């Protein structure tokens, strides 16, 4: 279609896939004779491999994954496809490099892995200004290109590390480099990071420019003395006589299930060292440009990549370019909030920004790219525009890059901030091996979304107060848990991880930490109820709630009793559902032999059905109490007492519910966690009256009985207090205009 549009003759070469895709073409297999248009060279190439064909058909400049060659000087349009799977290598310069997708204008030159044939344009290419060729590279290839191009430019540059030569690099970043540059410039080393890092530093002192590859920066700790005490300090200690133009590079941070010692992010460790430059790129474009700048730099530079991003695609220009170290990149423009990140986690920031855009929250995403030096100015200017900042980082929270940037932003742009700076880091614990815990450990888009619920609440609450809603608008802040919810979120993640470790110590820590988080939650509920109560008083036209009035005092006591009634109903509901579950499990053990021996599969759906139905059926009465009681008091006592309005009585009810509900929530959350921990303490033994008691003892049996109350305390009735006091306050606020004091009296 494009060829006809341009009125250009064309020839189809290897049209197998074109035919399958519905195009017209001769079915020519890869190893058969391939005929080239006579206008090009009037030649035949018989049974040549694709790499030889690519080499023979002109000095093509664009590399295309799975597809073929762009023939710059041919006066025809050609489509070329290789029927192979996986990466294919075509001759380019002195070595083989993988081919990648090419975009031509708004038309796809090729798809990624589907094998659909590309149109390769060459006719009058310089005169067709509407078409632009952009190469899509992958990060690992960008690394290889940067190193190779620099080593061709400067013979003083060499590469050294484990498996970089004969094995082409642990991740194939140095593929083909041994053949091109030889064993004197691409050097395999023993497993001795301290040794070859020291050799690199020494050679840099003598005028060479080494690239030292660590198989992972987790192993750089073995060489940290050479990096921090020699490379970083030699310039100063030599009085400026010795530069150390050395580049340390390799993957950093987590890469799936690699365990605690192979999943660490040390960017902030190295960034804390004067004399080092620390670069954490996230795209092929950034990797190539920044790595070339690092190799040319006269100071030691660490390029810290992500193994999980080595296959990521992105635009990489054909022409020579470098990028300035210390300059951030605004990946996405926005106006409501600034999200700052770097490295692999920038992808989560972009995902969150895309999702939040659907909620009309405009996010500006900044990729720091380098964490020493840090481009503070770009971040500060963005915050001055958006007035809010969230920082994502794959690092432990203490002394993180997020901590430093947050400090500088609040110091330089405090007057522009409309909300507290938020940061989202990894959990403050070593990385686990379980996939579930790995996901909980790392910052992700879902966690970012939860933070922005708070920001949305801030925006709505602030708007409400500005538009004249007063305390009712500010109550939205409490509903979003702006004041107390963020500590709860920060605590919940490590509590979940500890609770799922699989041993009693972790479970005890998880229960205790979770109880603290629930404390923040009930405090948030109290804040919300207080704001809603104040709004109710204003809208209902009440000057004061006088407890000397008998009807008001009576409602105060009724309100104080409701949390107890609500809790008892919730605990009883848990008991009934639990017994139904016990009966079902007993039935399955009896009727389905082999469950305990893993020879038969239990009927899990029956148990899920019991818990689901119970959760709906059993909570109907407690829910009705929360919804109907304010309505009954507000309308039922309207005009009944001449000196007391129903609005005042409802105010007394809310006061009783709020005070009693908050205290009950705190009590049940803490007591439930204590009962649960008491039961688990018998696993290691508990001293009671001078005697050690263990699992199976009478004391242990008593603790198990106590835990049957503790679990519903901390997991059901305790947390439900939050809902009770907020729901009754909201219902009261809704009916307040209809029971105003002036109308009732």
C-alpha positions as CSV (number, residue, x, y, z in Angstrom):
1,X,0.0,0.0,0.0
2,X,2.8,2.4,0.9
3,X,4.7,1.5,-2.2
4,X,1.7,2.3,-4.5
5,X,1.2,5.5,-2.6
6,X,4.8,6.6,-3.4
7,X,4.5,5.2,-6.9
8,X,7.7,3.2,-6.4
9,X,8.4,-0.3,-7.9
10,X,9.0,-3.0,-5.3
11,X,10.2,-6.6,-5.0
12,X,9.2,-9.1,-2.3
13,X,12.1,-11.2,-1.0
14,X,11.3,-14.2,1.1
15,X,7.5,-13.7,1.0
16,X,6.4,-16.7,3.2
17,X,5.1,-14.6,6.0
18,X,3.6,-12.0,3.7
19,X,1.5,-14.7,2.0
20,X,0.4,-16.0,5.4
21,X,-0.6,-12.5,6.5
22,X,-2.8,-12.0,3.4
23,X,-0.3,-10.1,1.2
24,X,0.4,-11.2,-2.4
25,X,3.8,-12.8,-2.9
26,X,5.7,-15.8,-4.1
27,X,6.4,-18.4,-1.4
28,X,10.2,-18.4,-1.2
29,X,12.0,-20.4,1.5
30,X,15.0,-18.9,3.2
31,X,17.6,-21.3,1.9
32,X,16.4,-21.1,-1.8
33,X,17.7,-18.9,-4.4
34,X,17.0,-15.2,-3.6
35,X,16.7,-12.9,-6.6
36,X,17.4,-9.2,-6.2
37,X,15.9,-6.5,-8.4
38,X,18.0,-5.9,-11.5
39,X,17.9,-2.2,-11.0
40,X,19.9,-2.8,-7.8
41,X,22.8,-5.0,-8.8
42,X,21.7,-7.5,-11.4
43,X,23.1,-10.3,-9.3
44,X,22.0,-13.6,-7.7
45,X,22.9,-14.9,-4.2
46,X,22.4,-18.6,-3.8
47,X,21.9,-20.3,-0.4
48,X,23.4,-17.6,1.7
49,X,22.7,-17.2,5.4
50,X,20.8,-14.1,6.3
51,X,23.9,-12.5,7.8
52,X,25.8,-12.9,4.5
53,X,22.8,-11.6,2.5
54,X,22.6,-8.5,4.7
55,X,26.3,-7.9,4.2
56,X,26.1,-8.2,0.5
57,X,23.0,-6.1,0.0
58,X,24.5,-2.7,0.6
59,X,25.8,-0.8,3.6
60,X,22.5,-0.8,5.5
61,X,22.4,1.2,8.7
62,X,19.2,0.1,10.5
63,X,19.1,-3.2,12.4
64,X,15.8,-5.1,12.6
65,X,14.9,-8.0,14.9
66,X,13.8,-11.1,13.0
67,X,13.1,-9.1,9.8
68,X,16.0,-8.2,7.6
69,X,18.0,-5.3,6.2
70,X,17.2,-1.7,5.2
71,X,18.9,-1.1,1.9
72,X,19.8,2.6,1.9
73,X,21.0,2.8,-1.7
74,X,18.6,0.4,-3.5
75,X,16.0,2.1,-5.8
76,X,13.3,-0.3,-4.8
77,X,11.2,-1.1,-1.8
78,X,11.9,-4.5,-0.4
79,X,10.3,-6.7,2.3
80,X,12.6,-9.3,3.9
81,X,11.8,-11.8,6.5
82,X,13.9,-14.5,8.3
83,X,11.9,-17.5,9.4
84,X,14.0,-18.1,12.5
85,X,12.9,-17.8,16.1
86,X,14.7,-16.0,18.8
87,X,17.4,-13.3,18.2
88,X,19.0,-13.2,14.7
89,X,22.4,-11.6,14.1
90,X,23.3,-9.7,10.9
91,X,26.8,-8.5,9.9
92,X,27.3,-4.9,11.1
93,X,30.8,-3.5,11.0
94,X,33.3,-5.9,12.5
95,X,30.9,-7.9,14.7
96,X,27.4,-9.4,15.0
97,X,24.7,-7.4,16.8
98,X,21.1,-8.3,17.3
99,X,18.6,-6.6,15.1
100,X,15.7,-4.5,16.5
101,X,12.4,-3.0,15.4
102,X,12.4,0.0,13.1
103,X,9.7,2.7,13.0
104,X,9.2,4.5,9.7
105,X,7.0,7.5,10.2
106,X,3.7,6.4,11.6
107,X,4.1,3.0,10.0
108,X,5.6,0.1,11.9
109,X,8.7,-1.1,10.1
110,X,8.4,-4.4,12.0
111,X,6.6,-5.9,14.9
112,X,8.5,-7.3,17.9
113,X,8.3,-11.0,17.8
114,X,5.3,-11.9,15.6
115,X,7.3,-12.2,12.5
116,X,5.1,-9.9,10.3
117,X,7.2,-8.7,7.4
118,X,8.5,-5.1,7.3
119,X,8.5,-2.6,4.5
120,X,12.0,-1.4,4.1
121,X,12.2,1.9,2.3
122,X,15.2,3.1,0.3
123,X,13.9,5.0,-2.7
124,X,14.7,8.7,-2.6
125,X,14.9,8.4,1.1
126,X,16.5,11.8,1.6
127,X,13.7,13.5,-0.2
128,X,10.9,12.0,1.8
129,X,10.9,14.3,4.9
130,X,7.8,12.7,6.4
131,X,9.6,9.5,7.2
132,X,12.1,9.2,10.0
133,X,13.9,6.0,10.9
134,X,14.1,5.3,14.6
135,X,15.9,2.3,15.9
136,X,14.4,0.4,18.9
137,X,17.1,-1.1,21.0
138,X,17.2,-3.2,24.1
139,X,19.1,-2.2,27.2
140,X,21.7,-5.0,27.1
141,X,22.4,-4.1,23.5
142,X,22.8,-0.5,24.4
143,X,25.4,-1.5,26.9
144,X,27.3,-3.5,24.3
145,X,27.1,-0.7,21.8
146,X,28.3,2.0,24.2
147,X,31.3,-0.1,25.3
148,X,32.2,-1.1,21.8
149,X,31.9,2.3,20.3
150,X,34.1,3.8,23.1
151,X,36.7,1.1,22.8
152,X,36.9,1.8,19.1
153,X,37.3,5.5,19.8
154,X,40.0,5.1,22.5
155,X,42.5,2.3,22.7
156,X,43.2,3.0,26.4
157,X,39.8,1.6,27.3
158,X,39.5,-2.0,28.2
159,X,36.9,-4.3,29.8
160,X,37.6,-6.6,32.7
161,X,35.4,-8.9,34.8
162,X,34.1,-12.4,35.4
163,X,33.1,-14.2,32.2
164,X,33.2,-11.0,30.0
165,X,35.4,-12.6,27.4
166,X,35.0,-16.2,26.5
167,X,31.4,-16.4,27.8
168,X,30.5,-13.0,26.3
169,X,29.4,-11.6,29.7
170,X,27.0,-13.1,32.2
171,X,24.2,-11.3,30.5
172,X,25.8,-11.2,27.0
173,X,26.7,-7.5,27.3
174,X,30.1,-8.1,25.8
175,X,29.0,-10.5,23.0
176,X,31.6,-10.4,20.2
177,X,33.9,-8.0,21.9
178,X,36.6,-10.6,22.5
179,X,36.8,-11.3,18.8
180,X,36.9,-7.6,17.9
181,X,39.3,-6.3,20.5
182,X,41.3,-9.3,21.6
183,X,42.2,-10.8,24.9
184,X,44.4,-7.8,26.0
185,X,41.4,-5.5,26.1
186,X,38.6,-7.9,27.0
187,X,39.9,-9.7,30.1
188,X,38.3,-12.6,32.0
189,X,39.1,-12.7,35.7
190,X,38.9,-15.1,38.6
191,X,36.1,-14.8,41.1
192,X,38.0,-12.1,42.9
193,X,36.2,-8.7,42.9
194,X,38.6,-7.1,45.3
195,X,41.5,-8.1,43.1
196,X,40.3,-7.0,39.7
197,X,38.7,-3.9,41.1
198,X,42.1,-3.0,42.5
199,X,43.8,-3.7,39.2
200,X,41.4,-1.4,37.5
201,X,42.0,1.4,40.0
202,X,45.8,1.0,39.6
203,X,45.6,1.0,35.8
204,X,43.4,4.1,35.9
205,X,46.1,5.8,37.9
206,X,48.5,5.0,35.1
207,X,46.5,6.5,32.2
208,X,44.1,3.7,31.2
209,X,40.3,3.8,31.3
210,X,39.1,0.5,32.6
211,X,35.4,-0.7,32.5
212,X,35.0,-3.1,35.5
213,X,32.0,-5.3,35.3
214,X,30.5,-6.8,38.4
215,X,28.2,-9.8,37.7
216,X,26.0,-8.1,40.3
217,X,26.6,-5.2,42.6
218,X,25.8,-7.5,45.4
219,X,29.3,-8.8,44.8
220,X,30.8,-5.3,44.8
221,X,30.8,-5.4,48.6
222,X,33.9,-7.6,48.3
223,X,35.6,-4.8,46.4
224,X,34.1,-1.9,48.3
225,X,37.4,-1.0,49.9
226,X,38.9,-0.4,46.4
227,X,35.9,1.6,45.3
228,X,35.4,3.9,48.3
229,X,38.9,4.1,49.8
230,X,41.0,4.2,46.6
231,X,38.9,5.1,43.6
232,X,36.8,7.8,45.3
233,X,39.6,9.4,47.4
234,X,42.8,9.2,45.2
235,X,42.2,12.5,43.4
236,X,42.1,14.4,46.7
237,X,44.8,12.4,48.5
238,X,47.2,12.9,45.6
239,X,46.6,16.7,45.7
240,X,44.8,16.6,42.3
241,X,47.7,14.8,40.6
242,X,45.9,11.5,39.9
243,X,42.6,11.2,38.2
244,X,40.8,7.8,38.4
245,X,38.9,7.5,35.1
246,X,37.3,4.2,35.9
247,X,33.7,2.9,35.3
248,X,32.2,0.2,37.4
249,X,29.0,-1.3,35.9
250,X,26.7,-4.3,36.4
251,X,23.1,-5.1,37.6
252,X,21.8,-3.9,40.9
253,X,18.9,-4.6,43.2
254,X,16.4,-7.4,43.0
255,X,15.7,-9.7,40.0
256,X,13.0,-12.0,41.2
257,X,13.6,-15.0,43.6
258,X,17.3,-14.5,44.3
259,X,17.1,-14.4,48.1
260,X,18.4,-11.8,50.5
261,X,22.1,-11.6,49.6
262,X,21.5,-11.3,45.8
263,X,18.7,-8.7,45.9
264,X,20.1,-5.6,47.5
265,X,20.1,-2.1,46.2
266,X,23.3,-0.2,47.2
267,X,22.8,3.0,45.1
268,X,22.4,5.1,48.3
269,X,25.5,3.5,49.9
270,X,27.8,4.5,47.0
271,X,26.0,7.9,46.5
272,X,26.9,8.7,50.1
273,X,30.6,8.8,49.1
274,X,32.2,12.0,47.9
275,X,34.3,11.4,44.9
276,X,32.0,8.9,43.2
277,X,29.3,9.5,40.5
278,X,26.4,7.1,40.6
279,X,24.2,6.5,37.6
280,X,21.0,4.4,37.6
281,X,19.6,4.5,34.0
282,X,16.2,3.1,33.0
283,X,16.0,3.1,29.2
284,X,18.2,2.0,26.3
285,X,18.7,5.6,25.3
286,X,19.8,6.6,28.8
287,X,22.0,3.5,29.2
288,X,24.0,4.2,26.1
289,X,24.3,7.9,26.5
290,X,25.2,7.8,30.1
291,X,27.6,4.9,29.9
292,X,29.5,6.6,27.1
293,X,29.7,9.7,29.3
294,X,30.8,7.6,32.3
295,X,33.6,6.0,30.2
296,X,34.8,9.5,29.1
297,X,34.6,10.9,32.6
298,X,37.9,11.6,34.5
299,X,36.3,10.5,37.8
300,X,35.1,7.1,39.0
301,X,31.5,6.4,37.9
302,X,29.2,3.6,38.8
303,X,26.6,2.5,36.3
304,X,24.0,0.5,38.2
305,X,21.7,-1.3,35.8
306,X,18.7,-3.7,36.4
307,X,18.9,-7.3,35.3
308,X,15.1,-7.4,34.9
309,X,15.3,-4.4,32.4
310,X,18.0,-5.8,30.1
311,X,15.3,-6.9,27.6
312,X,13.4,-3.6,27.7
313,X,13.0,-1.8,24.4
314,X,13.4,1.9,23.6
315,X,14.5,4.4,21.0
316,X,18.3,4.5,20.4
317,X,19.5,7.0,17.8
318,X,22.0,5.8,15.2
319,X,24.1,9.0,15.5
320,X,26.7,9.6,18.1
321,X,25.4,11.1,21.4
322,X,26.2,11.3,25.1
323,X,24.1,12.4,28.0
324,X,25.1,14.7,30.9
325,X,25.7,13.0,34.2
326,X,23.6,14.7,36.9
327,X,20.7,15.8,34.7
328,X,17.2,14.3,35.5
329,X,14.7,13.6,32.8
330,X,11.0,14.6,33.0
331,X,9.4,11.4,31.6
332,X,5.8,12.7,31.9
333,X,4.4,16.2,32.3
334,X,1.8,16.8,35.0
335,X,0.2,19.4,37.2
336,X,-1.2,17.7,40.4
337,X,1.7,15.8,41.9
338,X,5.3,15.1,41.2
339,X,6.5,11.4,41.3
340,X,10.2,11.0,41.6
341,X,12.1,7.8,41.0
342,X,15.0,6.1,39.2
343,X,16.1,2.8,37.8
344,X,13.7,-0.2,37.5
345,X,11.0,1.4,39.8
346,X,10.4,4.2,37.4
347,X,8.3,1.7,35.5
348,X,6.0,1.4,38.5
349,X,5.8,5.2,38.7
350,X,4.8,5.4,35.0
351,X,2.1,2.7,35.5
352,X,0.7,4.6,38.5
353,X,0.6,7.8,36.5
354,X,-1.3,6.2,33.7
355,X,-3.9,4.7,36.1
356,X,-4.2,8.0,38.0
357,X,-4.8,9.9,34.8
358,X,-8.1,7.9,34.5
359,X,-9.0,9.5,37.8
360,X,-8.2,13.0,36.6
361,X,-5.0,13.2,38.7
362,X,-2.2,14.6,36.5
363,X,1.2,13.2,37.5
364,X,4.6,14.6,36.6
365,X,7.1,11.8,36.6
366,X,10.8,12.6,37.0
367,X,13.5,10.0,36.4
368,X,16.6,11.2,38.3
369,X,18.9,9.0,36.2
370,X,21.8,9.9,38.5
371,X,21.8,9.8,42.3
372,X,25.1,11.5,42.7
373,X,25.1,14.2,41.7
374,X,21.3,14.7,42.0
375,X,19.4,17.2,39.8
376,X,17.6,18.9,42.7
377,X,16.6,21.9,40.6
378,X,14.4,19.8,38.2
379,X,12.7,18.2,41.2
380,X,12.2,21.5,43.0
381,X,10.8,23.3,40.0
382,X,8.4,20.5,39.4
383,X,7.2,20.6,43.1
384,X,6.7,24.3,42.9
385,X,4.3,23.6,40.0
386,X,2.5,20.6,41.4
387,X,2.8,21.4,45.2
388,X,3.0,17.7,46.1
389,X,5.7,15.0,45.9
390,X,5.8,11.2,46.1
391,X,9.2,9.4,45.9
392,X,9.5,5.7,44.9
393,X,12.7,3.9,45.5
394,X,13.9,0.3,45.7
395,X,15.9,0.7,48.8
396,X,15.5,0.3,52.6
397,X,13.9,3.4,54.1
398,X,16.7,4.5,56.4
399,X,19.1,6.9,54.8
400,X,17.7,6.4,51.3
401,X,17.9,8.7,48.3
402,X,14.2,9.5,49.0
403,X,15.2,10.7,52.4
404,X,17.8,13.2,51.1
405,X,15.7,14.5,48.2
406,X,12.7,15.0,50.6
407,X,14.9,17.0,53.0
408,X,16.1,19.3,50.2
409,X,12.7,19.8,48.8
410,X,11.1,20.7,52.1
411,X,14.0,23.0,52.8
412,X,14.0,24.8,49.4
413,X,10.3,24.6,48.5
414,X,8.5,24.3,51.8
415,X,6.1,27.2,51.1
416,X,5.0,25.5,47.9
417,X,4.0,22.2,49.5
418,X,0.3,21.7,50.0
419,X,0.7,18.2,51.5
420,X,3.4,16.2,53.3
421,X,6.0,14.6,51.1
422,X,5.4,10.8,50.8
423,X,8.0,8.2,50.1
424,X,7.5,4.5,49.1
425,X,10.5,2.3,49.6
426,X,11.0,-1.4,50.1
427,X,10.1,-3.1,53.4
428,X,12.7,-2.6,56.2
429,X,13.7,-6.2,56.1
430,X,16.0,-8.5,54.0
431,X,14.4,-9.7,50.8
432,X,12.5,-12.9,51.1
433,X,12.5,-15.8,48.6
434,X,8.7,-16.4,48.5
435,X,7.2,-14.7,45.3
436,X,4.3,-13.3,47.5
437,X,6.7,-11.7,49.9
438,X,8.9,-10.4,47.0
439,X,5.9,-8.5,45.7
440,X,5.1,-7.2,49.1
441,X,8.7,-6.1,49.6
442,X,9.1,-4.0,46.5
443,X,7.4,-0.7,45.7
444,X,4.8,-1.1,43.0
445,X,2.1,0.8,41.2
446,X,-0.7,-0.6,43.4
447,X,0.9,0.8,46.5
448,X,1.4,4.1,44.7
449,X,-2.3,4.2,43.9
450,X,-3.1,3.8,47.6
451,X,-1.0,6.9,48.3
452,X,-2.8,8.9,45.8
453,X,-6.2,8.1,47.3
454,X,-4.8,10.2,50.2
455,X,-3.8,13.0,47.7
456,X,-7.2,12.9,46.1
457,X,-8.7,13.2,49.6
458,X,-6.5,16.2,50.2
459,X,-7.6,17.9,47.0
460,X,-11.3,17.2,47.7
461,X,-11.1,18.2,51.3
462,X,-9.2,21.4,50.6
463,X,-11.6,22.3,47.8
464,X,-14.6,21.6,50.1
465,X,-13.3,23.9,52.8
466,X,-12.5,26.6,50.3
467,X,-16.0,26.4,48.7
468,X,-17.6,27.0,52.0
469,X,-18.3,23.5,53.3
470,X,-16.1,24.3,56.4
471,X,-15.6,21.3,58.7
472,X,-17.6,19.0,56.4
473,X,-15.0,19.6,53.7
474,X,-12.1,19.0,56.1
475,X,-13.8,15.8,57.2
476,X,-12.8,14.3,53.9
477,X,-9.2,14.5,55.0
478,X,-10.0,12.2,57.9
479,X,-11.9,9.9,55.6
480,X,-8.8,9.7,53.4
481,X,-6.7,9.0,56.5
482,X,-4.4,11.9,55.7
483,X,-3.3,12.4,59.2
484,X,-3.2,8.8,60.5
485,X,-3.5,6.6,57.4
486,X,0.0,6.9,56.1
487,X,1.7,5.5,59.2
488,X,-0.9,2.7,59.0
489,X,0.1,2.0,55.4
490,X,3.8,2.1,56.3
491,X,3.3,-0.3,59.2
492,X,1.0,-2.7,57.4
493,X,3.5,-3.9,54.8
494,X,6.2,-5.1,57.2
495,X,3.5,-6.5,59.5
496,X,2.1,-8.6,56.6
497,X,5.6,-9.9,55.7
498,X,6.5,-10.8,59.3
499,X,3.2,-12.5,59.8
500,X,3.8,-14.7,56.7
501,X,7.4,-15.7,57.4
502,X,6.3,-19.0,58.7
503,X,7.7,-19.1,62.2
504,X,6.3,-18.0,65.6
505,X,8.8,-15.2,66.1
506,X,7.7,-13.6,62.8
507,X,4.1,-14.2,63.6
508,X,4.4,-12.5,67.0
509,X,6.2,-9.5,65.4
510,X,3.5,-9.3,62.7
511,X,0.7,-9.3,65.3
512,X,2.4,-6.6,67.3
513,X,3.1,-4.4,64.3
514,X,-0.4,-4.9,62.9
515,X,-1.9,-3.9,66.3
516,X,0.1,-0.6,66.0
517,X,-1.2,-0.1,62.5
518,X,-4.8,-0.7,63.7
519,X,-4.2,1.9,66.4
520,X,-3.5,4.5,63.7
521,X,-6.6,3.4,61.9
522,X,-8.9,3.9,64.9
523,X,-7.2,7.3,65.5
524,X,-8.1,8.2,62.0
525,X,-11.7,7.1,62.5
526,X,-11.8,9.3,65.7
527,X,-10.5,12.2,63.7
528,X,-13.1,11.6,61.0
529,X,-16.0,11.2,63.4
530,X,-14.9,14.4,65.2
531,X,-14.9,16.4,62.0
532,X,-18.3,14.9,60.9
533,X,-19.7,15.5,64.4
534,X,-18.7,19.2,64.2
535,X,-20.3,19.4,60.7
536,X,-23.5,17.8,62.1
537,X,-23.7,20.3,64.9
538,X,-23.4,23.2,62.5
539,X,-25.9,22.0,60.0
540,X,-28.4,20.8,62.6
541,X,-28.3,24.3,64.2
542,X,-27.3,23.1,67.7
543,X,-25.5,25.6,69.9
544,X,-24.5,23.0,72.5
545,X,-25.3,19.5,73.7
546,X,-26.4,19.8,77.3
547,X,-26.0,16.5,79.2
548,X,-28.1,18.0,82.1
549,X,-31.1,17.4,79.8
550,X,-32.3,13.9,80.6
551,X,-33.1,12.9,77.0
552,X,-29.6,13.9,75.9
553,X,-28.0,12.0,78.8
554,X,-30.1,9.0,78.0
555,X,-28.9,9.0,74.4
556,X,-25.3,9.4,75.6
557,X,-25.6,6.1,77.5
558,X,-27.4,4.4,74.6
559,X,-24.6,5.5,72.3
560,X,-22.0,4.2,74.8
561,X,-23.7,0.8,74.7
562,X,-24.0,0.4,70.9
563,X,-20.2,-0.5,70.4
564,X,-20.6,-3.3,73.0
565,X,-23.8,-4.6,71.3
566,X,-22.1,-4.3,67.9
567,X,-19.0,-6.1,69.1
568,X,-20.9,-9.0,70.7
569,X,-22.9,-9.5,67.5
570,X,-19.7,-9.5,65.4
571,X,-17.9,-12.0,67.7
572,X,-21.0,-14.3,67.8
573,X,-21.1,-14.2,64.0
574,X,-17.5,-15.3,63.8
575,X,-18.2,-18.2,66.2
576,X,-21.2,-19.4,64.2
577,X,-19.3,-19.2,60.9
578,X,-16.3,-21.0,62.5
579,X,-18.5,-23.8,63.7
580,X,-20.1,-24.2,60.3
581,X,-16.6,-24.4,58.8
582,X,-15.5,-27.0,61.4
583,X,-18.6,-29.2,60.6
584,X,-17.8,-28.9,56.9
585,X,-14.2,-29.9,57.4
586,X,-15.2,-32.8,59.5
587,X,-17.6,-33.9,56.8
588,X,-15.0,-33.8,54.2
589,X,-12.5,-35.8,56.2
590,X,-15.2,-38.4,56.8
591,X,-16.5,-38.6,53.2
592,X,-13.4,-37.9,51.2
593,X,-10.7,-40.4,52.2
594,X,-7.1,-39.6,51.4
595,X,-7.1,-35.8,52.1
596,X,-4.5,-36.0,54.9
597,X,-2.3,-38.2,52.7
598,X,-2.6,-35.6,49.8
599,X,-4.2,-38.3,47.7
600,X,-7.6,-36.5,47.4
601,X,-8.4,-32.9,46.8
602,X,-10.6,-31.1,49.4
603,X,-13.7,-29.3,48.3
604,X,-12.3,-25.8,48.9
605,X,-15.3,-24.1,47.3
606,X,-17.6,-25.3,50.1
607,X,-15.5,-23.6,52.7
608,X,-15.3,-20.4,50.7
609,X,-19.1,-20.5,50.3
610,X,-19.6,-20.8,54.0
611,X,-17.4,-17.9,54.9
612,X,-18.8,-15.7,52.1
613,X,-22.5,-16.3,53.0
614,X,-21.7,-15.9,56.7
615,X,-20.0,-12.6,56.1
616,X,-23.1,-11.2,54.4
617,X,-25.8,-12.9,56.5
618,X,-24.3,-12.5,59.9
619,X,-23.5,-8.8,59.6
620,X,-26.9,-7.7,58.5
621,X,-28.1,-7.0,62.0
622,X,-25.0,-5.1,63.1
623,X,-25.1,-3.1,59.9
624,X,-28.7,-2.3,60.4
625,X,-28.0,-1.0,63.9
626,X,-25.4,1.5,62.5
627,X,-27.7,2.7,59.7
628,X,-31.1,2.8,61.4
629,X,-30.3,4.0,65.0
630,X,-29.5,7.6,64.0
631,X,-32.6,7.7,61.8
632,X,-34.8,6.4,64.6
633,X,-33.5,8.9,67.1
634,X,-33.5,11.8,64.7
635,X,-37.0,11.4,63.4
636,X,-38.6,9.3,66.1
637,X,-38.0,11.8,68.9
638,X,-38.6,14.9,66.7
639,X,-40.9,17.2,68.7
640,X,-41.4,14.7,71.6
641,X,-39.6,16.8,74.2
642,X,-40.5,20.5,74.3
643,X,-37.2,21.7,75.7
644,X,-35.0,19.2,73.8
645,X,-34.7,18.7,70.1
646,X,-34.1,15.4,68.5
647,X,-30.9,16.9,66.9
648,X,-29.5,17.4,70.5
649,X,-30.5,13.8,71.4
650,X,-28.8,12.5,68.2
651,X,-25.7,14.6,69.1
652,X,-25.6,12.9,72.5
653,X,-25.9,9.5,70.8
654,X,-23.0,10.3,68.5
655,X,-20.8,11.4,71.4
656,X,-21.4,8.2,73.3
657,X,-20.8,6.0,70.2
658,X,-17.6,7.9,69.3
659,X,-15.9,7.8,72.8
660,X,-17.0,4.2,73.5
661,X,-16.2,3.0,70.0
662,X,-12.7,4.4,70.0
663,X,-11.8,2.9,73.4
664,X,-13.4,-0.4,72.4
665,X,-11.4,-0.5,69.2
666,X,-8.1,0.2,70.9
667,X,-8.9,-2.4,73.6
668,X,-9.9,-5.2,71.2
669,X,-7.0,-4.7,68.8
670,X,-4.4,-4.8,71.5
671,X,-6.1,-7.5,73.6
672,X,-6.7,-9.7,70.6
673,X,-3.0,-9.5,69.5
674,X,-1.9,-10.2,73.1
675,X,-4.1,-13.4,73.2
676,X,-2.7,-14.5,69.8
677,X,0.9,-14.0,70.9
678,X,0.3,-15.7,74.2
679,X,-0.7,-18.9,72.4
680,X,2.3,-18.8,70.1
681,X,4.7,-18.2,73.0
682,X,4.2,-21.8,74.2
683,X,6.0,-23.0,71.0
684,X,9.3,-22.1,72.7
685,X,8.1,-22.5,76.3
686,X,6.7,-20.1,78.9
687,X,7.6,-20.0,82.6
688,X,4.5,-20.0,84.8
689,X,5.0,-20.0,88.6
690,X,8.5,-21.3,88.2
691,X,7.6,-24.1,85.8
692,X,8.2,-24.2,82.0
693,X,5.0,-24.9,80.1
694,X,5.0,-26.0,76.5
695,X,2.7,-26.8,73.7
696,X,0.1,-29.5,74.8
697,X,0.1,-28.4,78.4
698,X,-3.0,-27.3,80.3
699,X,-1.8,-23.7,80.2
700,X,-1.4,-24.0,76.4
701,X,-4.9,-25.4,76.0
702,X,-6.2,-22.4,78.0
703,X,-4.3,-20.0,75.7
704,X,-5.9,-21.7,72.7
705,X,-9.3,-21.0,74.2
706,X,-8.3,-17.4,74.8
707,X,-7.2,-17.1,71.2
708,X,-10.7,-18.1,70.0
709,X,-11.7,-14.8,71.5
710,X,-8.5,-13.0,70.5
711,X,-8.7,-13.6,66.8
712,X,-12.3,-12.1,66.4
713,X,-11.2,-9.3,68.7
714,X,-8.3,-8.2,66.6
715,X,-9.5,-9.2,63.2
716,X,-13.3,-8.5,63.3
717,X,-14.9,-6.6,66.1
718,X,-12.0,-4.3,66.9
719,X,-11.5,-3.0,63.3
720,X,-15.2,-2.8,62.8
721,X,-15.3,0.0,65.4
722,X,-13.8,2.3,62.7
723,X,-16.7,1.6,60.4
724,X,-19.3,1.9,63.2
725,X,-18.4,5.4,64.4
726,X,-17.8,6.8,60.9
727,X,-21.0,5.3,59.4
728,X,-23.2,6.6,62.2
729,X,-21.7,10.0,61.9
730,X,-22.2,10.1,58.1
731,X,-25.9,9.0,58.4
732,X,-26.4,11.7,61.1
733,X,-24.9,14.3,58.9
734,X,-27.1,13.3,55.9
735,X,-30.3,13.7,57.9
736,X,-29.2,16.8,59.8
737,X,-30.9,19.3,57.5
738,X,-34.3,17.6,58.2
739,X,-34.0,17.6,62.0
740,X,-32.7,21.1,62.6
741,X,-33.2,22.3,66.2
742,X,-35.2,25.4,65.2
743,X,-37.7,23.4,63.3
744,X,-38.1,20.8,66.1
745,X,-38.8,23.2,68.9
